[in-house]
């Protein structure tokens, strides 16, 4: 009976701590800031779409819909790893990450919302304060005092794991529903580009030093933060990425970048794990994460600037920049990057010719399309009155050359 009572008390403690963790999550400002930010980004995107194409492509809640679902799954996995490994963090560490997250997002640089930067810079800052022989104000030293080198070691491991999650997010959802824009090339021609940009919120549960829960086995918590009791905390981590793509299909580019981030995260995790025995490896892991993620972004930008534009005016047809979801073109199976070669049996080279070819058959539309593999296929569908104005095809036509509407 005594053993059963102890088990019941332990279950009650864990249950209470879990409810407290959820309460702390709901009180965290980053949670509500992330929702507001996602809505604001969506509104700005819709404004740009209307400016470039005179129509909205995706509704303003697209970013909000991507914010949660996939992040919940990743948060569950990362939390399980954190609790199983016994990694503990301090409130100053979490507060610094939150401050950097808000600062970088306000600056408009979502590429800095990678955990390589928000978490990696945090590790470096705390190492610098602890190691540099500089007299700091008492409140700063007090703020940093609760964070140990063992905590920084665990946090550097978590940095790598969050980078793996970032790369997975990019591969799974970052390559979906990217919104195009029109821009001027170096020669002054109108070309298409995709400012791939996304936010994800990851609810993450970990340990805080001191609390009613005690370690029950000698190897747990794995990270010795100087005590044997702790409490649970559930916090929102905001992740994001931002890359402009103009030399290839956006889905291909984002998936490739996501794979590179996953590899960088795996190496960061391995280096950070060494910090559990050699503390300076935690610092090395943070530096590596920042340099690796920065190099991935810089190399992508250099490559994009050197490569020829993918979405340009074509000699043998009309390049499809994007297709409006739910439109007639979407139902006909047209895709980004395909080229409309013929419409109703007539070769088309610009939107004016395409529009006139549609008028030849008011009730039916048959398109000869060159797909992204260079193969010819046919797409067809019935038209109703007014449908030829609303096919939902977005092209790279210059606005000054095509007046009726760019979204056919």
Helices and strands as residue ranges (DSSP letters): H 2-27, H 29-53, H 62-85, E 88-89, H 91-106, G 110-113, H 115-131, H 138-145, H 149-169, I 170-174, E 180-184, E 190-214, E 229-245, H 250-274, H 280-306, E 318-323, H 328-331, E 339-343, E 346-347, H 351-359, E 364-370, E 376-382, G 387-389, E 393-395
